[in-house]
C-alpha cells in the first residue's frame, strides 16, 4: 500500500517541559505606587520564582508513511532551544532581552515562547502554548 488511498488524518501532539525562572511584575509605564497596587507581592523589588510547566501543542497532518505529525525528538530539540536554554534558571527581566520592555507576566511569557517556536517549526504546525505558572494559574496562547 502506497499510503495514497489512506484518508488524511489530523492529529495533535503535545510535549511537556518544566523550567524554573524568577521575575518581578513591574511595568515601566506605571509609577512605583501603581505597580505595587496592581501587582502586589509579585512586585517585590527582589523578585520571586516559579517552577513553570509549559505544554507545546502542534496540530497537523499525520504523515501516512511515518505515522507522525512531527518527530517528537525534533520537537524536544526545538523546545530545548526556545525554552530551556534562554529561560531555565534565569531572571526573565534581566537575562531575557525581550522582557526589558515587556512585563514578564505568564501571558507575555506564552507570547514570547510562541513567537520563538514559530521561527523554528514548520509553517502552520504550532497550535497552542499552555503554561502552568502554579497548579492554579494557567495561561493558554494560540497566536492571536
Secondary structure, DSSP 8 states (H G I E B T S, - for coil): --STTS---EEEEEEEEEEEEEE----TTS-HHHHHHHHGGGG-TT-EEEEEEEEEEEEEE--TTT--SS-HHHHHHHHIIIIIHHHTTEEHHHH-GGGGSS---HHHHHHHHHHHHHHHS-TT-EEEEEEESSSS-EEEE---
